Amino acid sequence: MSVNKTSGRSTRRKNALGRGLGALLEDSSQETQLRESPTKQYSSINEIPLENIEVNPFQPRTHFDREALQELADSIAVQGIIQPITVRLISGDRYQIISGERRVQASKLAGLTHIPAYVRKANDQQMLEMALIENIQRENLNAIEIALSYQRLISECDLRQDQLGDRVGKNRSTVNNYLRLLKLPPDIQAALRDTRLTMGHARALINVDTVEHQLHIFQRAVEDDLSVRQVEALVRELAAPKKTKPVSSSSVVSPELQSIQNQLSSHFGTRVHIKATGKEKGEIKIPYLSTEDLNRILELLQT
């Protein structure tokens, strides 16, 4: 009877996917023990020269706070490395980071020449999975970095949302909320990345149906330092169905008045309504959400 070895390897890898980071590390360690000499210890802690360590090409974190990095370096200079990093051997005495790039950078700032590390054997697929899950679980990633990591686990590691939720300890709705952030315009994603906007603000903006309206509310939120509740109120106002009334000739807005209405709406940061009540008469309505919002509009009127 013939045995499909490729299928067997695929099945073992998929089973490992369902057991999380620990399983991946355990499986890679077992594969190493089968391939390498029994005297080669890959589960022990090794002191590795920092100059021999390369960055992880699958690193999900794209931004390191310099001040926080310096604080970690100061701590390492006094206390040393408390938690070893994890690396994989790529050739000879060269290693590649699986997890712990922040500790590596801080160690260099602290003047260290060596760093304690666990050495693992891992192929590129395992490397990606371990790096993403390790960072999601242990690092303070911003919302966009988390969303991108989730997306990569789904698209590159062939995981469903429920499988991903199990892997990272989150329910499916939480995973979905992060993934939806990637549908927001680049300007809003950048504000999330730079912590100028919170996850709560972004979740409210996701429910806005057009990019133009999303950016309009986003700009107001940033410029006026609006709370999440204030942004949610703007979104509800935008989505509120308008009462339909019989259209009379006096209530029809001409293209010229429509253009003026749009300019006023942009200037005041709220939807301004112009209504014609006669041949050359009419009224302008400027709604406000709160006393603070009214004061803001009054200031604009005075400028």
N, C-alpha and C positions, 0 to 999 in steps of 0.2 A: 504494500500500500504506500502510495506517495504522500508526502506531507508538504503542504504549502508553507514554507518557512517565512516568506514575506508576509503572508496573512497572519501568521503567529506573532511576528514582531509588531505588526500593526495593532493586533488585539491587545498585546501587553501594553503598548504605549497608550492606547485609549483608556485602558483600565487605570493606568497610572494617572491619567488626566483627571479622573474623577476623585482622586484621593488627595489632591492638593499638593502644596510645596514640599511637605515632608516626604510624601511618597516619591516625588520626582528625585529628591536628593537621595533617598534610600535606594531607588532603582539604579540611579547612575553610579552609586557607590558599589552596588552588587555587580554591575556590569564591569566595573573597573577591576574588582577582585578576581573575576573570571579571566580577564584578559592580561592582567599584570602579574608580576611575581608576588607570591604571598608575603614577601618581606617589604613590599612597597606599601607604606601606610598612607592612604588617602583620607582617612577620617580623623587623623590626628591634627593638632594645631602646629603649623609651621611658621617660622620667622622668615619672611620673604623680603628681599630688597625692594624698596618702592620703585626704584628705577627699572625693575624687571616686570612691572605690572602695567598692562595696557587698559584703557578705558573700555567699557562695555558698549559695543555698537548698538545694542538693543535697549540701552538705558532709557526708560520712559520719562525721567525728570529732565527737563530742558533748561531749568533756571535754578541756580543756587543763590540764596540770599547771602551776600558777602558779610554782612554784620553777624548773622547767625553762624556762618562758617568760621569766622574769626573767634567767636565765643567758644565753639567746639574745639578749635585749635588751642585756645588758652586752657581749656579743661584737660585736653590730652597732654599738654606740656606738663601739667601737674599730676594728673591721675594715670596717664598712659591710656592705652586702648582697652576699654572694658569688654567690648564685644568684638571678637575677631571678624574680619570680613570673610567672604566666600569667593573663591576664584576657581578658574579651570586652567589646567595645564594645556598650553597650545603647542609648544615645541621647546625642547631643551630646558632652559631655565626661564622661559617667557611664560607669563600668566595673563589671564584676562579676567576682569572683575565680573562676577555674577551679581553680587550685592555688596554695597558698602562704598560706593564711589565718593560719597560725602565724607566718610571717615578717611579715605585715602587723601583727598584734597586737604582736609584739615590737618592730617599728619604731616604733609609736606610743609604746610604753613608753620607747624609747630617745630619743624627742624628735624623730624625723625628720618632715619635712613631705612629702617625695617618696620614691618607691620605684621602682627599675628594673623594667620589666615587658615581657613579650612580649604583644602584642595579637593576639587571634584572633577570627575570626568563628565562632560556633557557635550552633546552635539548642538548644532545651532538651534534646533527646535526646542530642546530642553532648556537651552540658554535663554531663549526668549521667554518661555513660560515661567521659569524661575525668577528672572529679573522683573517681569511685570508683576507677578503675584507678590514677590518679596517687597517691592516698592509700594504697592497698593496697601499692603497690610502694615508696613512698619514705618514708612516715610510720610512726612507731612506734605503730600502732593497738593497742588491747587486743583480746583474743580475741573479745569480743562485737561490737565495732565491725567487725572483719574479717568475722565471720559475717553481720552485717546487710548489709554491703557486698556480699558474695557473693550473698545472697538478693535484693538489689535488682537486681543485674546479671542474675540469672536471671529474675526476675519482670517487671521493668520494661524490660529490654533484650532479652528473649526469647532467652536463651542457655541451652544445655544445660550440664550439669556438665563434660563433657569439653571443650567450647568455652571455658568459663570457665577451666578449668585451664590450657589453652594460653595464654589471654590474660594470666593473672597469673603464669605460670611455675610452677604447682603441679600435682602429679598429682591424679587424680580422687579418690583416697582421702583426701588431705589436705583438699581442698575439702569432701568429704562430712563429715569429722570436725568441721570448723568449723560446717557447717550444722546438724549434730545438736545443737550447743550450744543452739540456739534452742528445742529441745524441753524443756530443763530448766526447773524452776520459776523464777519471777521472782527469788526470794531468792538462788538460786545464780547466776543470770545477773548480778545486781547485784554479788555477791562477785567474780565474774570481772572485771567492768568495773572494780571498784575495786582489783584485784590482791590481794584477800584470799585468793584461790584460784587455783591454777595450771591451765593447760590439762590437765596430767596428772591432777590431781584430778577435773576435770570429766569427762574421758573415762572415768574409772572409774565415776563416778556415773551416766553415761548408761546403763550396763548394768544398773542397778537397775530392777526392774520396776514399782515403785509410787512415787508422789510422796511418800507418807508415809515410806517407807524412805530415799528419796533425801535428804529434809530431815533425817532422823534422823542419817544418816552425815555429812552436810554439817555439821551443828551440832557433832558430835564432832570433825570434822576442824579446824574453826575454833577451837573452845574449847581443844582439847588440842594444837593445832599438829601434827597428824598428817602424816607424810610420805605421798607418793604410794603407796609400797609398803604402808603401814599401811592406807590407805583401800582399796586393792585387796584386801588380806586380809579386811577387813570385808565387802566386796562378795562375795568368794568364800564366806565363811562363811554369808552370807545365802542365797546361791544353792545351797549344797551340798545335795544330796538327803538327806533324812532316812531312816535305815534303818527299814523297817516291821517292826513286831513285833506278834504277836497282842495284841489289846487286851483287857486284863482289867478287871474292875470297879474294882480298886484303882488302876489307872493313869489312869482317866478323870478329867479335871480339871473340877470343877464350875464353873458361871458365877462364883461368888464367888472361887474360887481363880484362875480365868482373869483376873479383874479385878485381883487382887493381883499376878499374874505380869506383867501388862502394866505396872502401876505400877512394879514393881521393875526391869523391863527399861528403862523410861524413865529411872529414877533412876540406874542404873549404866551406862547407855549401851551395853549389850550384852544379848543375848537371854537372859533368865533362865528356867530351867525348874523348874517345881514338879511333883513326882510324889507321889501319894498311895500309901503302902505299907500302910496299914491304915485302920481306921475313923476314927481321929483322929491318925494318924501319916503322916509323909511326909518328903520331902527337897527341898532347894533347891539347884540347880546354877547357879553363876555362872561361865561360861567366860571366860578371858582369853587375849589374843593374844601377850603378851610380858611380861617382867619389869616393864617400864615400865607396861604396862596393869594388871598385878596390883597394883603400888604405888598406882596411881590408884584402883582399887576398894577397897583397904584404907583409903585416906584417906577415901573416902566412907563406909565402914563405921564409922569413928571419929567422924564428924560427927553 
